[in-house]
Amino acid sequence: MNSGKIQLIILSGLISSLITLPCVAQQQIPLPLGRISPETGLLLKDSTIVQLIQYSSGDRAFDYVSQLALWDRNQASEGYTRAAEWVVGKALEFGLEKVTIERFPCDGEIEYYGQIMDPQWKVRKGELRLTSPFPMKLASYDDLPMSMAFASVSADIETELVDIGAGMTDEDYPDGVKGKVVLTTSNPSIVYERAIIKEGAAGIVSSWSVPDFDYLNRRPGDFPDQIGWSRIPWEKTGGKRSFAFLISSRRAQELKVMIQQGKTLRVYAVVDAEMVPGNLEIVSGIIPGSLYPDEEIIVTAHLDHYKPGANDNASGSASILEMARTMIELIKNQILPPPLRTIRFMWVPEYNGTYAWLSAHTEDPVKRIANLNFDMVGENISKTNSVLSINYTSSSNPSFLNSVMESIVDFVNKYNSERYPARMDLYIGSVRGSRNRLNCRMIPYITGTDHELFNNLKIGSTTVNAWPDDFYHSSEDTPDKVDPTQLHRVVVIGLAGITTLAYADNDQAENVALLSLIYGRKRIATSEFSSVKSMLAAGKDRFKEADWLAGNLITNIYQREQAAIGSASIFAKTTNAQNGVKKAVSMLKTDEAASRRKVEEAAVLRASQLGISRVKLSLTEAEQRVSRLITSPNKGKELNNLNYVIRVLTSDSTAGIQEITTSMENITKSLRDQGTDELTLYGIRDFPAFYADGKRSILDICNAFAAEYVPVSVEVLELYFRAFEKAGVMQIVEKR
């Protein structure tokens, strides 16, 4: 796939000569890391974190947000190109090196890691007007690009507007809608098949604005003037192509009232748009490593989105731009030495661009240490109803990164939860920003943005994200909802993580491992509490399962945290440093017996209360069989997911696709009933696949999934992995 890449190196010779960083190696600028600080709890020296705060700016980042929000940044669009070129100009101005725009073709057929890339949606005009009983403009692409659904195609029609409500049942179409434009409350992408393909409607007008997975936060009608962001099918299936416009629920209600009054509404829709081949564009630039240039820290934010898309995700794109500026200024001013390893900043089209970039760069001769991703980070929390969160890495990919980021969370909360903390030099605020108190938190791994792909490649990755957001994916995601103070805090969080990772050397490997030990014990204590509580709450009918789940949980959380501590060996260059990391791992191993005793005591107590005997379970024949089956992804297929497998095997009646999808749907329902976050459920059916690493057996994966989520039968999971094998994504080897 490298052949499809077009790489533009911007003014490399001239610019490099103008921005070359001073040679500071001989000046012996001390490294910014040490042991855990008693003041801040960070591995960064106190003087370093002060400088990261005082040299960075949320106000500058806010100005970048305001600029990016002027462009409609749909992937592979002209607006995205303008935004990318602006980012290139700022990156060069600030002094990033090897600034490039890499272009990857997308035409609706090209795949990267099994993902079909959307073509470019080229829009020249889009307008919807009411013509009767009086003239009124209802929607205009020029006024608000997101008011026309992605993939709408050319039309020029005047016809009646009819109300179909949700548009999902026969009762919604009592008089037929052929040749008419339908007014609906449903997402255009959901109602399209019924209204356009089956019933013959000419087009759609929708007041939908709230995604289903945001229903715990807001409901339709909570914000009656919001206009949602949607799309309609573009795939070349031979079906009818049409258009859809989006309006606010307030405007829709006005139209509904007129229809209920017996008035005939006529609308005129004119669309000049088409789906054409385009390019996904990725902006990239580096601060080169001075000692380990072939080791990289990757910092990402998706540049694409609707206009204005201020928090989503101009805020993330602006934040990493300000991180880059600050790092370079500190190096130029000889406050920091050049980083030991390379820091790569990347602005990408979400998911699609990352799939494309990774497909071309997976085999690069570099070691990727970690990925920090920033998506929706600038929210004014008092306006948007948001909480700033940082993800743990996936349980299938334990990493030292969890402890590094959690220590930073503890630090920023300590000095920003009050308006006047004891040390004002550690307070993070902005000139034009709020004085909101910060309550940042670590949360379990969720999907929904680009860190997912790095995790699936076994690169430790986290995302910083403010969620929920009352204005998510709507016309009201505007710069006035962005807080320069929040931006500044996120910039500092990013800088603290980047600096720790970029400067950690052999001497810091043991310190990183010890930090992982501290926070690993904290996570284990939480899991211990959960397992004991579940055990003591179990009735007779659930005790056997609760007993097994508690023991399984202890096994898996210790495996997870030991692996996280051990991953710090990536910084260890000598035998002594490696031994230091191993020592930290061994310290956790000694804790496991004590944890098992606590769970065992709870089980004995509860069994006695229930008047039953505990049953020691042995492996079934099926479990014994899958315990010998080791799964591993095939080269070049590491990110191919279940959707790809289903597409490849759709006509194979022996692959068990229906049974697999039904089982995954049941798992999703079970977790949803337990209150699991929808952004976790978004990727849940792919989670088992990404435990595959050439070491874990199917039984290991089954047990790990049960510990983290819910039990799944080994028979279903074997069928699942056999489908991946049949689709050419994985291989299964039976160990003897």
Order of alpha helices (4+ residues) and beta strands (2+ residues): beta-alpha-alpha-alpha-alpha-beta-beta-beta-beta-beta-beta-beta-alpha-beta-beta-alpha-beta-beta-beta-alpha-beta-alpha-beta-alpha-beta-alpha-beta-alpha-beta-alpha-alpha-alpha-alpha-alpha-beta-alpha-alpha-alpha-alpha-alpha-beta
